[in-house]
Amino acid sequence: MKKTLVSALTTALVVGAASTTFAAANPFSDVPADHWAYDAVSQLAADGVIEGYGDTTFRGNQNITRYEMAQMIAKAMAKTDVSAADKALIDKLAAEFSDELNNLGVRVSNLERNADMVKWNGKARYTYWSHRNKDEHSKSNDDQLLFRLEPTAEVNANWHVKARLDASTDLAKDSDGDKHGGSQDADVTLKRIWAQGNYDNFQVKLGKFAPIDSDSIFDTEYSGAEVQFGNKVTFTAGAGRLDTDDYVTTHEVGTGVMGPKGEIKANVVDDDAANYQYAGLGYADGKFVGGVDYHHLNADDFAYEKKNAAAQKEDNANIWLVKAAYRFDKTSALNGFYANNTSADDLDKAWSAEYDYKGAQPANKGSWGMWAAYRYLGDNTALFSTYDALLAGQKGWEVGTNYTPFKNVIATLRYGNGKDISTDKKIENLFGRVEFLF
C-alpha cells in the first residue's frame, strides 16, 4: 500500500478531530504552523491517535504500511465523541483493515469482550409485614431494606456463571438481618452461585442455586447439581445438600425446642443439612404449562410424630407436587398446584389456586395487575413457602395488586385473611413492597 501518512489523515484519521475545536499544541518539528494538515496533526497527537517518532518528527510524506494504518484506525475506533458520518467512515476503514486489526488488537479485543461478558442486574427494595392473630388481638410488624446484585458472566458460547448477593437491614432494629427478623449478621451474603451450561435440548447447573418449584413451596437454594433434558417436554433432576435452618414448624407437638427465628420446632434433632434429591416432568405448549415433581429430603429435622406412639419417627420428607397454569389471553391467567408429603401424618398437604389479571411490567410505566387466590399451606409440605400474605401453617384468601408508577419501579400490596391450620385461630397478614430494579 503506497500512501503517505498525511494523505491517510485527510481520508480517515481527521475524523477523530472533525468535531473538535483545534487548540492543541503541535509536538512535531517537521509540521510548521502553515502546513495544511497542521490543525489535524496537532489535535490527533493530543488525542493520542498519532505519536510520531522519537526524534520529534512526524514524517508526513513517508509511505506507511497497512499495519501502521491499522494502529491509527484502532485508536480512532476508541473515540466515542464522533459524529454519525465519522463513525460510518471509521467502521468502513475497520472492515477494510480487519485482518490487521485482529492481529494488532487481540489484547484490546479480549479486554472489550471480557467487559461485555459480565452483566449486572439487581434491585433495591423496601418491604413491610404485619402479621396479626385476631383471636388473641396480637400482632408483629417488621420492615426491611434489601439490596441485591445478580451478576452473570459469560465463559463461552455455552457456559455462564451466575450469582446472587444480598445485603439486608432490619429498619426497626437498625441491624442486618434476613426475612422476618432473622439472625443473619453478615453485611453481604452470597446466596447463590452456579455455573450453567446450555446446549440443544440439554442444560446443566453446578453450584448453589434454586431447585424446581421455587415459585411455590421450595423458595430456597441448595448446593449440588441439576440436569434438564428436552424442549416442549422436559425432564429435570437434581441432587445435593440443603440447609434446613429456614424450615420451621409453627405448631407444637410434644416437647419442642426454640427455632432460629423464635418459633417452636416440634421434635427436632439438630442436623446441619439434609440430603436432597428431586425430579420433575414438565410440559409447556403455548397457553398451557404443567408438570409433576418429586422432592426427597433426609434429615433429623424431619422427625415427624407418628399417630402410633410406638412407631418410629420419620426422618424423611417425600413430597409429590402437581402443578398447572393456563393463560386465556394477554390479561387473564389461572395457576395452581397440589402437594402432599407422604411421610407426615399431619400438616401434610399444601395447595393453591390463583387467578391473575394483567400485571405490572417494569419497563412499562403505568402498567398494573391484580390477583385473588386461596392457599392451604401445611407446613410439613410447604417447607420453604414463597408466599407473603399467607404463611406456612396457614390457610385462607389472598388478594393483591401491583403497579409501575415509574419505569423499573414496582409497588406491590398483598392482604391475607384466614386461619392457622393447627390451632384454627384467625389470622390476618398485610404485606407491602416497593422495588427499584436496575
CORUR-V942749 format. One record per residue. N is the residue number from 1. RES is the residue in one small letter. SS is DSSP state (2 for helix, 1 for strand, 0 for the rest). D_FIRST is the distance of its C-alpha to the first C-alpha in whole Angstrom. Layout:
n:N res:RES ss:SS d_first:D_FIRST
n:N res:RES ss:SS d_first:D_FIRST
This chain:
n:1 res:m ss:0 d_first:0
n:2 res:k ss:0 d_first:4
n:3 res:k ss:0 d_first:6
n:4 res:t ss:1 d_first:9
n:5 res:l ss:2 d_first:11
n:6 res:v ss:2 d_first:14
n:7 res:s ss:2 d_first:12
n:8 res:a ss:2 d_first:11
n:9 res:l ss:2 d_first:15
n:10 res:t ss:2 d_first:16
n:11 res:t ss:2 d_first:14
n:12 res:a ss:0 d_first:15
n:13 res:l ss:2 d_first:17
n:14 res:v ss:2 d_first:19
n:15 res:v ss:2 d_first:21
n:16 res:g ss:2 d_first:22
n:17 res:a ss:2 d_first:25
n:18 res:a ss:0 d_first:25
n:19 res:s ss:0 d_first:29
n:20 res:t ss:0 d_first:30
n:21 res:t ss:0 d_first:32
n:22 res:f ss:0 d_first:30
n:23 res:a ss:0 d_first:32
n:24 res:a ss:0 d_first:30
n:25 res:a ss:0 d_first:30
n:26 res:n ss:0 d_first:27
n:27 res:p ss:0 d_first:27
n:28 res:f ss:0 d_first:25
n:29 res:s ss:0 d_first:26
n:30 res:d ss:0 d_first:23
n:31 res:v ss:0 d_first:23
n:32 res:p ss:0 d_first:27
n:33 res:a ss:0 d_first:29
n:34 res:d ss:0 d_first:28
n:35 res:h ss:0 d_first:24
n:36 res:w ss:0 d_first:23
n:37 res:a ss:0 d_first:21
n:38 res:y ss:2 d_first:24
n:39 res:d ss:2 d_first:26
n:40 res:a ss:2 d_first:22
n:41 res:v ss:2 d_first:21
n:42 res:s ss:2 d_first:25
n:43 res:q ss:2 d_first:25
n:44 res:l ss:2 d_first:22
n:45 res:a ss:2 d_first:23
n:46 res:a ss:2 d_first:27
n:47 res:d ss:0 d_first:26
n:48 res:g ss:0 d_first:24
n:49 res:v ss:0 d_first:20
n:50 res:i ss:0 d_first:19
n:51 res:e ss:0 d_first:21
n:52 res:g ss:0 d_first:19
n:53 res:y ss:0 d_first:21
n:54 res:g ss:0 d_first:24
n:55 res:d ss:0 d_first:25
n:56 res:t ss:0 d_first:25
n:57 res:t ss:0 d_first:22
n:58 res:f ss:0 d_first:19
n:59 res:r ss:0 d_first:17
n:60 res:g ss:0 d_first:15
n:61 res:n ss:0 d_first:14
n:62 res:q ss:0 d_first:12
n:63 res:n ss:1 d_first:8
n:64 res:i ss:0 d_first:7
n:65 res:t ss:0 d_first:6
n:66 res:r ss:2 d_first:7
n:67 res:y ss:2 d_first:10
n:68 res:e ss:2 d_first:11
n:69 res:m ss:2 d_first:10
n:70 res:a ss:2 d_first:12
n:71 res:q ss:2 d_first:15
n:72 res:m ss:2 d_first:15
n:73 res:i ss:2 d_first:15
n:74 res:a ss:2 d_first:18
n:75 res:k ss:2 d_first:20
n:76 res:a ss:2 d_first:20
n:77 res:m ss:2 d_first:21
n:78 res:a ss:0 d_first:24
n:79 res:k ss:0 d_first:25
n:80 res:t ss:0 d_first:28
n:81 res:d ss:0 d_first:29
n:82 res:v ss:0 d_first:27
n:83 res:s ss:0 d_first:28
n:84 res:a ss:2 d_first:28
n:85 res:a ss:2 d_first:25
n:86 res:d ss:2 d_first:23
n:87 res:k ss:2 d_first:23
n:88 res:a ss:2 d_first:22
n:89 res:l ss:2 d_first:19
n:90 res:i ss:2 d_first:18
n:91 res:d ss:2 d_first:20
n:92 res:k ss:2 d_first:17
n:93 res:l ss:2 d_first:14
n:94 res:a ss:2 d_first:16
n:95 res:a ss:2 d_first:16
n:96 res:e ss:2 d_first:13
n:97 res:f ss:0 d_first:12
n:98 res:s ss:2 d_first:15
n:99 res:d ss:2 d_first:15
n:100 res:e ss:2 d_first:13
n:101 res:l ss:2 d_first:16
n:102 res:n ss:2 d_first:18
n:103 res:n ss:2 d_first:18
n:104 res:l ss:2 d_first:18
n:105 res:g ss:0 d_first:20
n:106 res:v ss:2 d_first:23
n:107 res:r ss:2 d_first:26
n:108 res:v ss:2 d_first:25
n:109 res:s ss:2 d_first:25
n:110 res:n ss:2 d_first:28
n:111 res:l ss:2 d_first:30
n:112 res:e ss:2 d_first:29
n:113 res:r ss:2 d_first:31
n:114 res:n ss:2 d_first:34
n:115 res:a ss:2 d_first:34
n:116 res:d ss:2 d_first:34
n:117 res:m ss:2 d_first:36
n:118 res:v ss:1 d_first:39
n:119 res:k ss:1 d_first:41
n:120 res:w ss:1 d_first:45
n:121 res:n ss:1 d_first:48
n:122 res:g ss:1 d_first:51
n:123 res:k ss:1 d_first:54
n:124 res:a ss:1 d_first:57
n:125 res:r ss:1 d_first:60
n:126 res:y ss:1 d_first:64
n:127 res:t ss:1 d_first:67
n:128 res:y ss:1 d_first:70
n:129 res:w ss:1 d_first:73
n:130 res:s ss:1 d_first:77
n:131 res:h ss:1 d_first:79
n:132 res:r ss:1 d_first:82
n:133 res:n ss:1 d_first:86
n:134 res:k ss:0 d_first:88
n:135 res:d ss:0 d_first:91
n:136 res:e ss:0 d_first:91
n:137 res:h ss:0 d_first:89
n:138 res:s ss:1 d_first:87
n:139 res:k ss:1 d_first:83
n:140 res:s ss:1 d_first:80
n:141 res:n ss:1 d_first:77
n:142 res:d ss:1 d_first:74
n:143 res:d ss:1 d_first:70
n:144 res:q ss:1 d_first:67
n:145 res:l ss:1 d_first:63
n:146 res:l ss:1 d_first:61
n:147 res:f ss:1 d_first:57
n:148 res:r ss:1 d_first:55
n:149 res:l ss:1 d_first:51
n:150 res:e ss:1 d_first:50
n:151 res:p ss:1 d_first:46
n:152 res:t ss:1 d_first:44
n:153 res:a ss:1 d_first:42
n:154 res:e ss:1 d_first:39
n:155 res:v ss:0 d_first:39
n:156 res:n ss:0 d_first:37
n:157 res:a ss:0 d_first:37
n:158 res:n ss:0 d_first:41
n:159 res:w ss:1 d_first:43
n:160 res:h ss:1 d_first:43
n:161 res:v ss:1 d_first:46
n:162 res:k ss:1 d_first:48
n:163 res:a ss:1 d_first:51
n:164 res:r ss:1 d_first:53
n:165 res:l ss:1 d_first:54
n:166 res:d ss:1 d_first:57
n:167 res:a ss:1 d_first:59
n:168 res:s ss:1 d_first:62
n:169 res:t ss:1 d_first:65
n:170 res:d ss:1 d_first:69
n:171 res:l ss:0 d_first:69
n:172 res:a ss:0 d_first:73
n:173 res:k ss:0 d_first:73
n:174 res:d ss:0 d_first:70
n:175 res:s ss:1 d_first:69
n:176 res:d ss:1 d_first:66
n:177 res:g ss:0 d_first:67
n:178 res:d ss:0 d_first:67
n:179 res:k ss:0 d_first:68
n:180 res:h ss:0 d_first:72
n:181 res:g ss:0 d_first:72
n:182 res:g ss:0 d_first:71
n:183 res:s ss:0 d_first:71
n:184 res:q ss:0 d_first:67
n:185 res:d ss:0 d_first:67
n:186 res:a ss:0 d_first:63
n:187 res:d ss:0 d_first:61
n:188 res:v ss:0 d_first:58
n:189 res:t ss:1 d_first:59
n:190 res:l ss:1 d_first:56
n:191 res:k ss:1 d_first:58
n:192 res:r ss:1 d_first:55
n:193 res:i ss:1 d_first:52
n:194 res:w ss:1 d_first:51
n:195 res:a ss:1 d_first:48
n:196 res:q ss:1 d_first:48
n:197 res:g ss:1 d_first:46
n:198 res:n ss:1 d_first:46
n:199 res:y ss:1 d_first:45
n:200 res:d ss:0 d_first:46
n:201 res:n ss:0 d_first:50
n:202 res:f ss:1 d_first:50
n:203 res:q ss:1 d_first:50
n:204 res:v ss:1 d_first:51
n:205 res:k ss:1 d_first:52
n:206 res:l ss:1 d_first:53
n:207 res:g ss:1 d_first:54
n:208 res:k ss:1 d_first:57
n:209 res:f ss:1 d_first:57
n:210 res:a ss:0 d_first:59
n:211 res:p ss:0 d_first:61
n:212 res:i ss:0 d_first:62
n:213 res:d ss:0 d_first:64
n:214 res:s ss:0 d_first:63
n:215 res:d ss:0 d_first:63
n:216 res:s ss:0 d_first:67
n:217 res:i ss:0 d_first:69
n:218 res:f ss:1 d_first:67
n:219 res:d ss:0 d_first:65
n:220 res:t ss:0 d_first:64
n:221 res:e ss:0 d_first:61
n:222 res:y ss:1 d_first:62
n:223 res:s ss:1 d_first:60
n:224 res:g ss:1 d_first:59
n:225 res:a ss:1 d_first:57
n:226 res:e ss:1 d_first:57
n:227 res:v ss:1 d_first:55
n:228 res:q ss:1 d_first:55
n:229 res:f ss:1 d_first:55
n:230 res:g ss:1 d_first:55
n:231 res:n ss:0 d_first:54
n:232 res:k ss:0 d_first:56
n:233 res:v ss:1 d_first:59
n:234 res:t ss:1 d_first:58
n:235 res:f ss:1 d_first:60
n:236 res:t ss:1 d_first:60
n:237 res:a ss:1 d_first:61
n:238 res:g ss:1 d_first:61
n:239 res:a ss:1 d_first:63
n:240 res:g ss:1 d_first:63
n:241 res:r ss:1 d_first:65
n:242 res:l ss:1 d_first:66
n:243 res:d ss:1 d_first:68
n:244 res:t ss:0 d_first:71
n:245 res:d ss:0 d_first:72
n:246 res:d ss:0 d_first:71
n:247 res:y ss:0 d_first:73
n:248 res:v ss:0 d_first:77
n:249 res:t ss:0 d_first:80
n:250 res:t ss:0 d_first:81
n:251 res:h ss:0 d_first:85
n:252 res:e ss:0 d_first:87
n:253 res:v ss:0 d_first:89
n:254 res:g ss:0 d_first:91
n:255 res:t ss:0 d_first:90
n:256 res:g ss:1 d_first:87
n:257 res:v ss:1 d_first:84
n:258 res:m ss:1 d_first:82
n:259 res:g ss:0 d_first:79
n:260 res:p ss:0 d_first:76
n:261 res:k ss:0 d_first:76
n:262 res:g ss:0 d_first:80
n:263 res:e ss:0 d_first:81
n:264 res:i ss:1 d_first:83
n:265 res:k ss:1 d_first:82
n:266 res:a ss:1 d_first:84
n:267 res:n ss:0 d_first:85
n:268 res:v ss:0 d_first:82
n:269 res:v ss:0 d_first:81
n:270 res:d ss:0 d_first:78
n:271 res:d ss:0 d_first:75
n:272 res:d ss:0 d_first:72
n:273 res:a ss:1 d_first:70
n:274 res:a ss:1 d_first:70
n:275 res:n ss:1 d_first:69
n:276 res:y ss:1 d_first:67
n:277 res:q ss:1 d_first:66
n:278 res:y ss:1 d_first:66
n:279 res:a ss:1 d_first:65
n:280 res:g ss:1 d_first:64
n:281 res:l ss:1 d_first:64
n:282 res:g ss:1 d_first:62
n:283 res:y ss:1 d_first:61
n:284 res:a ss:1 d_first:59
n:285 res:d ss:1 d_first:59
n:286 res:g ss:0 d_first:59
n:287 res:k ss:0 d_first:61
n:288 res:f ss:1 d_first:63
n:289 res:v ss:1 d_first:62
n:290 res:g ss:1 d_first:65
n:291 res:g ss:1 d_first:66
n:292 res:v ss:1 d_first:68
n:293 res:d ss:1 d_first:67
n:294 res:y ss:1 d_first:69
n:295 res:h ss:1 d_first:69
n:296 res:h ss:1 d_first:71
n:297 res:l ss:1 d_first:72
n:298 res:n ss:1 d_first:74
n:299 res:a ss:0 d_first:75
n:300 res:d ss:2 d_first:78
n:301 res:d ss:2 d_first:78
n:302 res:f ss:2 d_first:79
n:303 res:a ss:0 d_first:82
n:304 res:y ss:1 d_first:84
n:305 res:e ss:0 d_first:87
n:306 res:k ss:0 d_first:89
n:307 res:k ss:0 d_first:92
n:308 res:n ss:0 d_first:94
n:309 res:a ss:0 d_first:94
n:310 res:a ss:0 d_first:95
n:311 res:a ss:0 d_first:92
n:312 res:q ss:0 d_first:89
n:313 res:k ss:0 d_first:86
n:314 res:e ss:1 d_first:83
n:315 res:d ss:0 d_first:80
n:316 res:n ss:1 d_first:77
n:317 res:a ss:1 d_first:76
n:318 res:n ss:1 d_first:75
n:319 res:i ss:1 d_first:74
n:320 res:w ss:1 d_first:73
n:321 res:l ss:1 d_first:71
n:322 res:v ss:1 d_first:71
n:323 res:k ss:1 d_first:69
n:324 res:a ss:1 d_first:67
n:325 res:a ss:1 d_first:66
n:326 res:y ss:1 d_first:66
n:327 res:r ss:1 d_first:64
n:328 res:f ss:0 d_first:66
n:329 res:d ss:0 d_first:63
n:330 res:k ss:0 d_first:61
n:331 res:t ss:0 d_first:64
n:332 res:s ss:1 d_first:66
n:333 res:a ss:1 d_first:66
n:334 res:l ss:1 d_first:69
n:335 res:n ss:1 d_first:68
n:336 res:g ss:1 d_first:70
n:337 res:f ss:1 d_first:71
n:338 res:y ss:1 d_first:74
n:339 res:a ss:1 d_first:74
n:340 res:n ss:1 d_first:77
n:341 res:n ss:1 d_first:78
n:342 res:t ss:0 d_first:80
n:343 res:s ss:0 d_first:81
n:344 res:a ss:0 d_first:82
n:345 res:d ss:0 d_first:86
n:346 res:d ss:0 d_first:85
n:347 res:l ss:0 d_first:83
n:348 res:d ss:0 d_first:81
n:349 res:k ss:1 d_first:79
n:350 res:a ss:1 d_first:77
n:351 res:w ss:1 d_first:75
n:352 res:s ss:1 d_first:74
n:353 res:a ss:1 d_first:74
n:354 res:e ss:1 d_first:71
n:355 res:y ss:1 d_first:71
n:356 res:d ss:1 d_first:67
n:357 res:y ss:1 d_first:67
n:358 res:k ss:1 d_first:63
n:359 res:g ss:0 d_first:62
n:360 res:a ss:0 d_first:60
n:361 res:q ss:0 d_first:56
n:362 res:p ss:0 d_first:54
n:363 res:a ss:0 d_first:51
n:364 res:n ss:0 d_first:54
n:365 res:k ss:0 d_first:56
n:366 res:g ss:0 d_first:59
n:367 res:s ss:0 d_first:60
n:368 res:w ss:1 d_first:63
n:369 res:g ss:1 d_first:65
n:370 res:m ss:1 d_first:68
n:371 res:w ss:1 d_first:70
n:372 res:a ss:1 d_first:73
n:373 res:a ss:1 d_first:74
n:374 res:y ss:1 d_first:77
n:375 res:r ss:1 d_first:76
n:376 res:y ss:1 d_first:79
n:377 res:l ss:1 d_first:77
n:378 res:g ss:0 d_first:79
n:379 res:d ss:0 d_first:78
n:380 res:n ss:0 d_first:78
n:381 res:t ss:0 d_first:76
n:382 res:a ss:0 d_first:74
n:383 res:l ss:0 d_first:73
n:384 res:f ss:1 d_first:70
n:385 res:s ss:0 d_first:70
n:386 res:t ss:0 d_first:67
n:387 res:y ss:0 d_first:70
n:388 res:d ss:0 d_first:71
n:389 res:a ss:0 d_first:74
n:390 res:l ss:0 d_first:76
n:391 res:l ss:0 d_first:75
n:392 res:a ss:0 d_first:76
n:393 res:g ss:0 d_first:80
n:394 res:q ss:1 d_first:80
n:395 res:k ss:1 d_first:81
n:396 res:g ss:1 d_first:81
n:397 res:w ss:1 d_first:79
n:398 res:e ss:1 d_first:75
n:399 res:v ss:1 d_first:74
n:400 res:g ss:1 d_first:71
n:401 res:t ss:1 d_first:68
n:402 res:n ss:1 d_first:65
n:403 res:y ss:1 d_first:63
n:404 res:t ss:1 d_first:59
n:405 res:p ss:1 d_first:60
n:406 res:f ss:1 d_first:56
n:407 res:k ss:0 d_first:53
n:408 res:n ss:0 d_first:53
n:409 res:v ss:1 d_first:57
n:410 res:i ss:1 d_first:59
n:411 res:a ss:1 d_first:63
n:412 res:t ss:1 d_first:66
n:413 res:l ss:1 d_first:69
n:414 res:r ss:1 d_first:71
n:415 res:y ss:1 d_first:75
n:416 res:g ss:1 d_first:77
n:417 res:n ss:1 d_first:81
n:418 res:g ss:1 d_first:83
n:419 res:k ss:1 d_first:85
n:420 res:d ss:1 d_first:84
n:421 res:i ss:0 d_first:85
n:422 res:s ss:0 d_first:87
n:423 res:t ss:0 d_first:89
n:424 res:d ss:0 d_first:89
n:425 res:k ss:0 d_first:89
n:426 res:k ss:1 d_first:87
n:427 res:i ss:1 d_first:84
n:428 res:e ss:1 d_first:81
n:429 res:n ss:1 d_first:78
n:430 res:l ss:1 d_first:75
n:431 res:f ss:1 d_first:72
n:432 res:g ss:1 d_first:69
n:433 res:r ss:1 d_first:65
n:434 res:v ss:1 d_first:62
n:435 res:e ss:1 d_first:59
n:436 res:f ss:1 d_first:56
n:437 res:l ss:1 d_first:53
n:438 res:f ss:0 d_first:49
